Structure formats: structure tokens, C-alpha cells
Amino acid sequence: MTLIRPTSERADANEPVRRPGTGRAVAVLVLVLLGALLPLLGPDAALHGTGEADAPGDGGIALLRTVLFLALSVPVGELLVNRLARSVPGTPPAPPRSWAVYAAAAGFVAALGLASVVSTGNLVPGSPSDLDLGGLYATRDGKLALLEVNAFAVAWMCALSRRPGTQVWPLAAIVVAEALRAHPTTEHSPMIGTGLTLVHLTAAALWTGGLLHALRTLRGDRTAAGAALLGLYARVAAVALAAVTATGVCSSLRRMPSETILDQLTQTAYGRVLLAKVLMVAAVAALALWARIRLSRAADPLSACVPARAEVVGLGVVMAVSGLLTALPVPIRW
């Protein structure tokens, strides 16, 4: 006896199966493409009408620097949240799949691209013959660029090892190298600027990468342990926000003295992008406050994940603006 399936079932069988998460993946891809356009096209827009000359390949350099910052933030955030999770009873014993390996690979490629620019005297190489990789050992910037390349390679190997926590050492080396690179010895009080950048970059990486990994850890977890983990992260994020704000203000005042800062915020490319970054950080801070209020007062504390998702997108934009900022001419040269 042959059984005939109902018409509705046959129709459902003929419909294409939609994979879960496809829409989210498409949305992430669109956001990544839009984020890449910001550092690529940003220099021309920021320099328009200022009379300042743009550096060769500044759009590409800004993009590479953005990738480097994001590649640093991902493993730093994973280390932070995994450490917090171990102190919360009832959290899932198996964390989500680590993205540290992919982040280290992306960071290695970005650092290698930046090192190639340094090897040609901060000019975009036209061919492999233009590269002078051996000359990197002869300059301070070259040595720092090589340190970042090697540190990302070591971080990649640590992420693949049985002790991924050892990534903290090469990641710390990258932060130190970036802080030293941003403040050459010819600058007034370079060690003060290096210290400010060191704290600023560390706090930004903890805030951005930590929120990303916290949201990944809490996906599908509606337990009290999940809310407790998000609460622990929120405390760290509050400290990171304060550190980012304080060091950002101090660094800006060092670059642009208080008597000239209002003019430079609108008349120089560096000032314009800095103003855009300040506004973005303020918007992200408002989202963080909204998430904190939901976490402490809402009937479902994990409803805080809704503004937190918008917050992590905003932090990605802030990273892109920061990458753009490093490629623009500094308005005041000491």
C-alpha cells in the first residue's frame, strides 16, 4: 500500500531550505565592506579644503592599520572574557570557537604590508624590487614594524597551541610597538605620549574585543550565569571607557594645544577625523549606558544584548576611524 503525502507537505519539500544564520552572515559582510570604505576613502574627504598634502597610499595604510587594530582586539577580548567566565559558576564549559587564529593571520598580513611601506621610506612599493627588507633593521620604525610582524606570527602559533593563553605576551609586544611607533624620538616628551597610547590602545582592545566575544559566548544562553558574565564584562568596559576618554583627551591636547584646538578641529584633516571619532565614541558610550541600564533593571537582563550588538558595530567604526587617524598628517609638529 503506497502512502501519498499531503499536498502541503509536498510543497514544503520543494521549497529551498534556508540555512540558519544566512541573513546575519550577509549583514556582517555588508558591514565589513562598508567599514573598509571608510579608511580607503576617508583621507581625501578629510583633507579636502585644508591645504594639507596627502601622504602616498594613505588610504591603503589606513585600511591596513584598521585591520591591525581589529586583529589585536579579537584575541585580547577572548582572553579577557574567557578569564571572566571561569569566575562565574554555571557558564558554558566550552567557549565558542576561537577566532584568534584568523585574527592573528589577518594581523600578520596587515603588519607585513605596513612593514613593506616602511622599507621603501614610507612610500608605496610599485614592485617587489622596491622593497628593502634588510634595511628595516637599520631604522627605529623598521625594527618596530618587524617586531609587529613577528609578534603576530608568534600569536598565531600560540593560538594553535594547547596553551592559547600564552598569546598575551606577543599581543603585549604589539601594543608596545604601536605605542612607540606613534611617538618618534623627535617628538616633545615622547615617553609621555607612548604611555598614553599604550593605555589607550589596551583599553580600546579590551572594550571592543571583549564585547564581541561576550556576545558570542552568550548566544543562546539565557541563564543567570550569562547575565552575571555580561555584568562582569560591563564593569571592565566602564573602566576601559574611562581610560580611553582620559588618555584620548590628554593625547589630543598634546597634539593640539587648547588655544588652537577649536580651529584645528574644523580646519585640519587630523582635527576633523578626531572630531568624528569623539562623536562616535560618545554614541557608543550612550549605547553602553543603555545596555547597562537594561542589564540592571529589565525583567530579562540579557535584553541588554540588543543595544550591545549595536555597540560592537559602533566600536568597529571607531577602530576604522582610528586607523584613518594614523594615516593623516599631524597638525602640530614638535
Secondary structure, DSSP 8 states (H G I E B T S, - for coil): ------HHHHHHHHS----TTHHHHHHHHHHHHHHHHHHHHHHHHHHTTT-----TTHHHHHHHHHHHHHHHHHHHHHHHHHHHHHTSTTS-SS-----HHHHHHHHHHHHHHHHHHHHTTSS--SSGGG--GGGGGGSHHHHHHHHHHHHHHHHHHHHHSS-GGGGHHHHHHHHHHHHHHTS-TTSSSHHHHHHHHHHHHHHHHHHHHHHHHHHHHTTT--SHHHHHHHHHHHHHHHHHHHHHHHHHHHHHHHHS-TTTHHHHHHHSHHHHHHHHHHHHHHHHHHHHHHHHHHHHHSSSGGGGHHHHHHHHHHHHHHHHHHHHHHTS--SS--
